[in-house]
Amino acid sequence: MKTVVACPLEGTQLEAIKQWAKAHTAAQGPVDFVHIVERVVYPAELMVAVESPTTEEFKVLRETFGDYLRHQLVAALPAELRGASKVTVLLANDPAEELAHYLKQEKAHLVVVGTRGLKGFAGLFTSSFAQHMLRNAPCDVLVLRPH
């Protein structure tokens, strides 16, 4: 069974995922931890677009975020899964669409996503990555809510 975990870098979501990783067993198989950096294109003078992050900036982000997630999450897995699990950092215009594509490509059976747990008025005007995954993921979805 292939499990992919969408990893934010924010505290409450990351902590919920870390708790999930501690409970994950070797029988459930290895885990792919994925973080997606959103590419933003800004219009600039003379109709030349400015892209952020640049290719060089993304290389640094990929290494930095990858190391951080390996330290935070792979270390929380049972010892027998640490060598078989991996961390991937991707760059995308639309992170939710990129994750759905990654899930299809990797033939994932389960995707784990966190939610901020916003309710009421605050949740009404917030785009929800978890909601998008529930509607569009090509596999089962487990949504973790912060404590």
C-alpha positions in Angstrom: 0.0 0.0 0.0 1.4 3.4 -1.0 0.8 6.3 1.3 1.5 9.9 0.4 1.4 12.6 3.0 0.9 16.3 1.9 3.2 18.2 4.3 2.6 21.8 5.1 5.3 23.6 7.1 2.8 25.1 9.5 2.9 24.2 13.2 -0.6 22.7 14.0 -0.9 20.7 10.7 2.7 19.5 10.9 2.2 18.4 14.5 -1.0 16.4 13.6 1.0 14.7 10.8 3.9 13.9 13.1 1.4 12.2 15.5 0.0 10.2 12.6 3.5 9.2 11.6 4.3 7.9 15.1 1.2 5.7 14.9 2.0 4.4 11.4 3.2 0.8 11.4 5.7 -1.1 9.2 2.8 -3.3 8.1 1.2 -0.3 6.5 4.2 0.3 4.3 6.5 3.2 3.5 5.4 6.8 3.3 6.1 9.5 0.7 6.1 12.9 2.3 5.4 15.6 -0.2 5.6 19.4 0.1 4.6 21.6 -2.8 6.0 25.2 -3.2 3.6 27.4 -5.0 5.0 29.2 -8.0 3.8 32.8 -8.4 4.2 34.8 -11.6 4.1 38.6 -11.1 3.6 41.0 -14.0 6.4 43.5 -14.4 7.4 46.4 -16.5 7.7 45.9 -20.3 5.4 42.9 -20.2 8.2 40.6 -18.7 6.9 38.4 -16.0 8.8 37.8 -12.8 8.6 34.3 -11.4 8.9 33.5 -7.7 10.7 31.5 -6.6 13.4 31.5 -9.3 15.0 28.2 -10.3 18.0 28.9 -8.0 15.7 29.9 -5.1 13.7 26.7 -5.6 16.9 24.6 -5.4 17.6 26.1 -2.0 14.0 25.7 -0.9 13.9 22.1 -2.0 17.0 21.2 0.0 16.0 23.3 3.0 12.4 22.1 3.2 13.4 18.5 2.4 15.9 18.4 5.2 13.4 20.0 7.6 10.7 17.4 6.8 13.1 14.5 7.0 14.1 15.7 10.4 10.5 16.3 11.6 8.6 13.5 10.0 10.7 10.6 8.7 12.4 10.5 12.1 8.9 10.0 13.6 8.2 6.8 11.6 9.1 3.4 13.0 12.8 2.6 12.4 12.1 -0.1 9.8 10.3 2.4 7.6 12.8 5.3 7.7 15.0 4.0 4.9 12.1 3.1 2.6 10.3 6.4 3.0 11.1 9.6 1.1 10.6 13.3 1.0 9.8 15.1 -2.2 9.5 18.9 -2.7 7.7 20.0 -5.9 7.2 23.4 -7.5 3.7 24.1 -9.0 1.3 26.8 -10.1 -1.5 24.9 -8.5 -0.4 22.8 -5.5 -3.7 20.8 -5.2 -3.6 19.9 -8.9 0.1 19.0 -8.7 -0.6 16.7 -5.8 -3.5 15.0 -7.6 -1.1 14.4 -10.6 1.6 13.1 -8.2 -0.9 10.7 -6.6 -1.8 9.3 -10.0 1.8 9.0 -11.1 2.8 7.2 -7.9 -0.3 5.0 -7.9 -1.0 6.0 -4.3 -3.6 4.2 -2.2 -4.0 6.8 0.4 -3.2 10.5 0.8 -3.0 12.1 4.2 -3.7 15.9 4.4 -3.9 18.3 7.3 -6.5 21.0 7.8 -6.3 24.2 9.8 -9.8 23.5 11.2 -11.2 26.9 10.5 -14.9 27.1 11.1 -17.6 29.7 10.8 -16.9 33.0 9.2 -13.1 32.4 8.9 -13.6 29.1 7.1 -16.1 30.6 4.7 -13.6 32.6 2.9 -10.7 30.2 3.0 -9.7 28.0 0.1 -9.4 24.5 1.4 -6.6 22.2 0.2 -8.2 19.3 2.1 -11.6 20.0 0.4 -10.0 19.9 -3.0 -8.3 16.6 -2.2 -11.5 15.1 -1.0 -13.2 16.0 -4.3 -10.3 15.3 -6.7 -7.8 12.8 -5.3 -7.6 9.5 -7.3 -7.3 7.6 -4.0 -8.6 7.5 -0.5 -8.1 10.6 1.6 -7.4 10.9 5.3 -7.9 14.4 6.7 -6.1 15.2 10.0 -7.5 18.0 12.1 -5.4 19.9 14.6 -6.0 19.2 18.3 
